[in-house]
Amino acid sequence: MPVFLSTSVGILLLVLGRSSISLLFGILVICFTSAAIGGAIVVVILLGRRARIARLQADLLANVTHELRTPLAAVRMYTESLLSGLLRDDPVRTEDSLRLILQQTEWLDAMIDRVLTWRMAARDRDVLDMQIRSIRPAVEEAVLHFARMTPPAEAGLSVEIDTKLPVRHDQRAIGEIVLNLLVNAYKYTGQSKQIHLKAFDEDGCAVITVRDNGIGIPRPALKKIFDPFYRVDNGLRSKAPGAGLGLAIVRHLLKLHAGEISVESEAGQGSLFTIRLPAVREDGPAP
């Protein structure tokens, strides 16, 4: 109301004022009013942005804490069983317990790497060891890491790696991209998990595809899934803890490699993620 009244007064002075003082006063009133309105808008925007950042930080902390708690609880349970001596005379169960402890520590390692990668990405402090070579070793290492994280009988994973083109890339980063896609497929697939990974050469690019038979992604959410902290609202969300950083990290690392990612999915029909990395020739990048 004060802003509206001040603006009205300024306009009246400009319209009715006959002296230069009245005109000048009217101009000053309108200028001050405009400055007040602009300042109020800036304050509202800054406060809204600050509230959004605070909310995202709180959600990240809550999601990461929840995600870390699950493997930690499993490690504690199996360790206590071993220390209690209950499995002393059962070597099979002892071996199973040790294997499960190893799997859960692999999950912890992957989650910590994900958070650290995002922290460096947010501060533009990525340190990459870019070398020209085939991405085959990076993909194979990611598959082995994923296999150490999951029980063999819990997910059907088929792998076809037939890529030889040289690509300028950081092996750790490409491995993290592939691992994030595999973990994402694992978490958002039901009990009968079927995941297919292929790496091949096509049109001067090294291509990686990850297909699953999961719950799929609704069409309206396809443009949002690569945004930081975004998680599709579905029935498996509560059963699949996460911070919503996996696909955001994938997109960020691919940009550093001049790569592209696309997704084909429908609700209830599974998902297909496709990555394309440009190959490098002796005279420069392949077209």
CORLINBEL-V640144 format. One record per residue. N is the residue number from 1. PHI is phi in degrees with one decimal (NA if undefined). Layout:
BEGIN
n={N N}
phi={PHI PHI}
END
This chain:
BEGIN
n={1 2 3 4 5 6 7 8 9 10 11 12 13 14 15 16 17 18 19 20 21 22 23 24 25 26 27 28 29 30 31 32 33 34 35 36 37 38 39 40 41 42 43 44 45 46 47 48 49 50 51 52 53 54 55 56 57 58 59 60 61 62 63 64 65 66 67 68 69 70 71 72 73 74 75 76 77 78 79 80 81 82 83 84 85 86 87 88 89 90 91 92 93 94 95 96 97 98 99 100 101 102 103 104 105 106 107 108 109 110 111 112 113 114 115 116 117 118 119 120 121 122 123 124 125 126 127 128 129 130 131 132 133 134 135 136 137 138 139 140 141 142 143 144 145 146 147 148 149 150 151 152 153 154 155 156 157 158 159 160 161 162 163 164 165 166 167 168 169 170 171 172 173 174 175 176 177 178 179 180 181 182 183 184 185 186 187 188 189 190 191 192 193 194 195 196 197 198 199 200 201 202 203 204 205 206 207 208 209 210 211 212 213 214 215 216 217 218 219 220 221 222 223 224 225 226 227 228 229 230 231 232 233 234 235 236 237 238 239 240 241 242 243 244 245 246 247 248 249 250 251 252 253 254 255 256 257 258 259 260 261 262 263 264 265 266 267 268 269 270 271 272 273 274 275 276 277 278 279 280 281 282 283 284 285 286 287}
phi={NA -59.8 -63.0 -63.9 -65.3 -62.2 -64.2 -61.9 -61.7 -60.7 -65.6 -62.4 -63.5 -68.4 -77.7 -97.3 -67.3 -107.4 -100.1 -65.1 -66.7 -64.1 -63.0 -63.2 -63.9 -63.1 -62.5 -64.5 -60.9 -65.3 -63.3 -64.4 -65.1 -61.8 -63.4 -64.7 -63.6 -61.3 -62.9 -64.1 -64.2 -61.9 -61.7 -61.8 -64.3 -64.9 -65.5 -64.5 -65.5 -64.9 -65.0 -65.2 -63.0 -62.7 -66.7 -65.0 -64.3 -65.7 -64.7 -61.1 -61.5 -65.7 -67.3 -65.3 -60.2 -65.3 -68.5 -73.7 -65.8 -64.1 -67.1 -63.9 -64.0 -66.7 -59.9 -62.5 -63.5 -71.1 -66.2 -62.6 -62.9 -68.8 -69.7 -71.2 86.6 -65.3 -105.0 -60.2 -100.9 -129.8 -62.6 -67.0 -68.1 -63.3 -64.4 -61.6 -64.4 -64.3 -65.2 -68.5 -62.1 -62.7 -61.0 -68.6 -68.3 -66.0 -60.9 -60.5 -61.1 -65.7 -67.1 -65.2 -59.2 -63.8 -66.3 -65.4 -62.7 -66.1 -62.0 -67.6 -65.2 -64.9 -103.0 54.9 -120.1 -67.0 -117.2 -115.1 -101.7 -80.0 -134.6 -96.2 -168.0 -71.0 -84.8 -55.1 -60.4 -65.1 -66.4 -63.4 -64.6 -64.0 -64.6 -63.7 -61.5 -63.5 -64.0 -71.8 -86.2 -123.8 -63.3 -57.0 -86.9 -87.2 -139.6 -87.4 -113.2 -110.3 -130.6 -128.8 -119.7 -142.6 -129.1 -129.6 -60.7 -75.5 -129.7 -75.4 -157.5 -98.4 -61.8 -63.1 -66.1 -64.4 -60.7 -67.9 -60.5 -64.2 -63.0 -61.6 -67.7 -66.0 -64.1 -62.3 -63.6 -65.6 -71.7 -107.6 -122.3 -69.6 -68.8 -89.6 -84.4 -130.2 -123.0 -122.5 -116.6 -131.2 -131.7 -152.5 -104.4 -157.2 52.5 73.0 -132.7 -88.1 -115.7 -125.2 -122.8 -129.0 -115.5 -135.8 -108.0 -80.8 -75.9 77.2 -126.5 -59.4 -55.3 -62.3 -90.3 -61.9 -82.9 -106.4 -65.9 -92.5 -77.7 -58.7 72.5 -82.3 -134.3 -66.3 -82.7 -150.1 -66.9 -89.5 -59.8 -68.5 -90.4 -120.2 -63.3 179.1 -103.0 73.8 -110.2 -55.1 -72.4 -64.6 -67.5 -57.6 -64.0 -63.4 -66.7 -66.4 -61.0 -67.8 -106.2 58.2 -97.6 -132.4 -135.1 -135.6 -138.0 -121.2 -163.1 -140.4 -57.6 80.9 -117.3 79.3 -139.1 -130.8 -102.4 -125.1 -113.7 -125.8 -118.3 -66.4 -77.1 -119.3 -101.9 -63.4 -98.3 131.6 -61.8 -72.2 -67.3}
END
